Amino acid sequence: MRRRFVTTLAVAVVALGLTGCAVQSSTPVTDLEARERFLAVLDEAQQLIGGDWQTMDDPTPRACVIPLWVAGERYPALRVGEAPRSVEAAAARVEDAWTDAGMRVTRTAIGDVVEVKGESADGELVVLRVSESASTLLGESECRPV
């Protein structure tokens, strides 16, 4: 019976590895440090774009699920600013900064809006949308276990 259990467990572990689903461990920082790190990414992007911004970050965490159905929480953020002097230059500065920070970055044109999306290895998601009429930064911190 014990051998059957060990075999079943081994098959399950191999199957998880083959499907790409593995246990995601939290980064070795506190929940507060993880949130502050995420907000610092948005603060830096605001400085790179320039202008006046309204910060509408939500201090209430949202539920999320870490792989293998572990309950977690993440923090959302929203910042709205004026239009940059140059849409292309602002998008390029933020894209370069997020790439240099090790994020996977994609850039997309949606009509007259340029969207730059960054995803960190820690699960943070940040999105910049800039146009000739406004700038928007939004995102969510990494999912931390509760």
N, C-alpha and C positions, 0 to 999 in steps of 0.2 A: 504494500500500500504506500509506504514512504517513497519507494522508487518511482511509483506512478505519479505521485505529487511533484517530486523533483523534476521529472520529465515534463510534466504539464507546465510547471513554472518556467522551465528553460525554453520551451516552445513559445510561451507567451512573451517572454523577454525578447526573443529573436524576432517574433512577429512585430512587436512594437518598434524595434530597431529598423526593420525593413519598411515599415509604413511611414517612418519619419516622425512618429509620435514618441517623444521621450519626455522624461520628467524635466521640466524647466525649473531650475533653481533660481531663487531671487538673487539679485546682486548683493554683494556683501556690505550693504549700507543700510541704515535705518530707513523706515518708511518716510520720515520727515526729510532725510537727506535725498532720497530718491525723488520726492516731490520737488524739492528745491532745485535739484539738478535739471529736472524737466522744465521748470519755470525759467531757469537760467538760459536754456536754449531759446525760449521765446523772447526773453529780455534782450539777448544778443541780436536776434533777428530784427527786433524793433530798432535797435541802435544802428544796424546796418542799413535799414531802409530810411530811417530818419522821420522827422515830423512828429506831430502830436498823436497820442494814442489813448483810447479808453480801454481800461482793463476791466473785463467782466468775468474773471476767473471764478468758477464755482468751487467753494470750499467743501462742498459735500461730495464724498466719494461715490462712485458708481460701481455696481457689482460687475465682476468679470470672472472668467473661469480660466485657470491655468491648466495646461494639459494634464490629463488624467483626472479631470473633474474636481480639481481643488478650488474651493471658493476663494475669491480674491477681491480686491478693490483697486480702482484707479481713479485719478483725479483729472477732470476735464478743465480746459482753459479756452478762453476766447478773448481776443484783443482786436479792436477795430481802429484803424488809423486813416489818416488822409492819404491821398494819392502821392506816390513818390515822384521825384523830379523826372526820373526815367524808369519806366516799367521794366524794360529789359535789363538795365544795369542793376536795379534792386533785386530782381529775380536771380540774376547771375551771382551777386554777392552772397545771397542767402544760400543758393545752391552750392557754391564753393565752400562756404563755412560748414554746412551740414555734411558735405562729402569729406572735408578735412576732419570732421569729428567722427568719421567712420560710419555714417548712416548710409543706408541704401536710398538713393535719391532718384526720383523721377520728375520730369518736367513736362507739362502738357499745356497746350494752348486751347482755351475754351472760348471761342469767339474773341472778344478783345481782352479777356482775362488770361493771365499767365498763372498757372498753378504749379507750385513746387511742393512735392511731398517727400518727407523724410521719415524713414523707419529705422530705429536703432536696434542693435542686437538684443537690447534689454526689453524690447517690446514697446518703446515709446513711439508715438505717432505724432508728427507735426506737419501742418499744412499751411502754406502761404498762398494767398490769392491776391494778386495785384492787378490793378487796371489804372486807367487814366482818371478814374473817379474815386477810388478807395483802395485800402489795403486791409486784409483780414488775415489774422494768425489764429489758428485753432489747433487743438490736439488733445491727446490723452497721455498720462504718465504710464509707466510700466504697470502691469498687473501684479500686485503684491498680495501674498496670502494673508488671510484674516485669522 
